[in-house]
Amino acid sequence: LRLFFTGINHETYANSNNMKEKIMAIYPFAVTFTSIFIGLIFSIVVLLFNRKLEAVNNFIPIIFSIFLIAASHSLFAIQSRYLVPMHLLILITLSYSISLVVAKSGFFLRIISK
């Protein structure tokens, strides 16, 4: 799991003197954890619930390749920078998953009909 998000640099955080430096130490973790790691989990859940759609089948190779590359890199020292090229694939699946959720909610249909 550690491959999918950047950790907090404890030395930088401990040595920071003000709130701005603490936020700068936490920021890489917050961004990668929320957009990449939670985005991957959200995408998998949404795609599993919508697996009857034909377009969802196009994302199976993408998810498989993400996990295959993550598994092959898990044998080495755990560094999230090894999976940076996979972040694009995760963001693609996340954007499609969000569009599925928004389309099912009828959000835009309610806006247009008003």
C-alpha positions as CSV (number, residue, x, y, z in Angstrom):
1,L,0.0,0.0,0.0
2,R,2.9,2.4,0.7
3,L,3.7,2.4,-3.0
4,F,0.6,4.5,-3.8
5,F,1.3,7.5,-1.6
6,T,4.2,9.6,-0.4
7,G,5.0,9.4,3.3
8,I,5.5,12.3,5.7
9,N,9.1,13.3,6.2
10,H,9.3,13.0,10.0
11,E,12.5,15.0,10.3
12,T,11.2,17.9,8.2
13,Y,8.0,17.9,10.2
14,A,9.7,17.7,13.6
15,N,12.2,20.4,12.7
16,S,9.6,22.8,11.3
17,N,9.3,26.0,13.3
18,N,5.9,27.3,12.1
19,M,2.6,26.1,10.7
20,K,3.6,26.9,7.1
21,E,6.6,24.5,7.2
22,K,4.4,21.8,8.9
23,I,1.8,22.1,6.1
24,M,4.6,21.9,3.5
25,A,5.8,18.7,5.1
26,I,2.3,17.1,5.2
27,Y,1.2,18.4,1.7
28,P,2.8,15.6,-0.5
29,F,1.2,13.0,1.7
30,A,-2.2,14.6,1.7
31,V,-2.3,15.1,-2.0
32,T,-1.1,11.6,-3.0
33,F,-3.1,9.8,-0.3
34,T,-6.4,11.5,-1.2
35,S,-6.1,11.6,-5.0
36,I,-4.0,8.5,-5.7
37,F,-4.6,5.9,-3.0
38,I,-8.2,6.7,-2.0
39,G,-8.9,7.4,-5.7
40,L,-7.7,3.9,-6.6
41,I,-9.9,2.4,-4.0
42,F,-12.9,4.5,-5.0
43,S,-12.4,3.6,-8.7
44,I,-12.2,-0.1,-8.0
45,V,-15.4,0.0,-5.9
46,V,-17.3,2.1,-8.5
47,L,-16.1,-0.1,-11.4
48,L,-17.1,-3.2,-9.6
49,F,-20.6,-1.9,-8.9
50,N,-20.9,-0.9,-12.6
51,R,-19.2,-4.0,-14.2
52,K,-22.3,-4.7,-16.4
53,L,-21.5,-1.6,-18.5
54,E,-19.4,-2.4,-21.5
55,A,-17.1,0.6,-21.1
56,V,-16.0,-0.7,-17.6
57,N,-14.4,-3.7,-19.3
58,N,-11.9,-1.3,-20.9
59,F,-10.6,-0.4,-17.4
60,I,-9.8,-4.0,-16.3
61,P,-6.4,-4.0,-18.1
62,I,-5.6,-0.7,-16.6
63,I,-6.4,-1.8,-13.0
64,F,-4.5,-5.1,-13.7
65,S,-1.4,-3.3,-15.0
66,I,-1.5,-1.0,-11.9
67,F,-1.5,-3.9,-9.5
68,L,1.0,-5.9,-11.6
69,I,3.5,-3.1,-11.6
70,A,2.9,-2.4,-7.9
71,A,3.5,-6.1,-7.1
72,S,6.7,-6.2,-9.1
73,H,8.0,-3.1,-7.3
74,S,7.0,-4.3,-3.9
75,L,10.0,-6.6,-3.9
76,F,12.3,-3.5,-3.7
77,A,12.7,-0.8,-1.1
78,I,9.2,0.8,-0.8
79,Q,9.3,4.1,-2.5
80,S,6.2,5.8,-3.9
81,R,8.2,7.5,-6.6
82,Y,8.5,4.1,-8.4
83,L,4.8,4.3,-9.3
84,V,4.6,7.9,-10.4
85,P,3.9,6.7,-14.0
86,M,1.0,4.7,-12.7
87,H,-0.6,7.8,-11.2
88,L,-1.8,8.9,-14.6
89,L,-3.6,5.6,-15.0
90,I,-5.1,5.9,-11.6
91,L,-6.3,9.4,-12.3
92,I,-7.9,8.3,-15.6
93,T,-9.8,5.5,-13.8
94,L,-10.8,8.0,-11.1
95,S,-12.1,10.5,-13.5
96,Y,-14.2,7.9,-15.3
97,S,-15.5,6.6,-12.0
98,I,-16.5,10.0,-10.8
99,S,-18.3,10.6,-14.1
100,L,-20.2,7.3,-13.6
101,V,-21.3,8.4,-10.1
102,V,-22.3,11.8,-11.3
103,A,-24.2,10.4,-14.3
104,K,-26.1,8.0,-12.1
105,S,-27.0,10.7,-9.6
106,G,-28.6,12.7,-12.4
107,F,-26.9,15.9,-11.0
108,F,-26.5,17.5,-14.4
109,L,-30.0,16.6,-15.5
110,R,-31.4,18.4,-12.5
111,I,-29.4,21.5,-13.3
112,I,-30.4,21.5,-17.0
113,S,-34.1,20.9,-16.3
114,K,-34.3,24.0,-14.0
